[in-house]
Every structure is written in structure tokens, then in C-alpha cells.
């Protein structure tokens, strides 16, 4: 299958039948750690207007995904490889839930879905985390709600500092839940 760059960190294809192979995963694995945002995605949907948006996403441990919500949309992840924590927040920025994720054989959750616009982020715990993401379309740049307490994604230093703080908060949360 032929992939084309649509913008930095994003690949697409115009083929009618989408088949994801180890070759594609290898390309994503290779590029994620060197990309500007430390993540890269292959979009299986035909364009940003599609009502269903499906992606294979590879994230390096040093990526920062600002806590955000998607008004009027659902989102699901199915883990392919690696481990991460999906973190849900209340409006003040306190953790309301942590979903430790890994491949099915890991014993951790390997699938999750958010049906309502909850504030959430992903904190990668392995060197690389690869997952299949499905969300409602269309995709509109900037339509996610980012709370004022979250550093902006374009401030890499502040984002990584926040991720380090968040890892400590996650550990404390999981310990209180008896899962730490």
C-alpha cells in the first residue's frame, strides 16, 4: 500500500482497500521518535470530512498530548503495542480516572471508549505506544477543548514538565486505588 504525507506527522492513502502491515508499523515506529511532536499517524479515512475517522497512531514516550475534550464526539483506542495511561480529568485538572493500557496479552485494558466529551490525555509509559484510534468526524483543526490549566502543545518544555508531574500524579492515584 502506498502512503503519502499529507502534512508533518500524518500519512494518508487513496487506496480503496486499506491493509495495515508490519511494514507500515515499522515506518511509524521509525518516524515517531524523530518527528516534531514525537508522534505520527496513518489516517485510514478518506479525508477530514469523513464521518468516521480511523487512524493508526505511534507515540514516543516523550510526546505531550495536551489534556482535551472533543465536544459532540466519541473516541476509542485499541492497543497494538506498548503501554500508556489514559488519564481522565475533572474541570479543575484533578485526575478522576486512570486507565492503564497495553496489548491484550499484558493483562491491562487493551480497548477503551469515551462516549462523552471528558477531558483526557495519553501518557506513554513504554518507549513507543501504537494504537488504532477511531473517532467521530469530521476533523476540524482546533475543535478540541483544551483547559486553561494545561500547557499548550507547542510549548514542548512546559509539556514535558507537565508529563513528568502527571506521571507522579498517576502513580499516587493508582496507589490509592490499590493498583500501584
Order of alpha helices (4+ residues) and beta strands (2+ residues): beta-beta-alpha-beta-beta-beta-beta-beta-beta-beta-beta-alpha
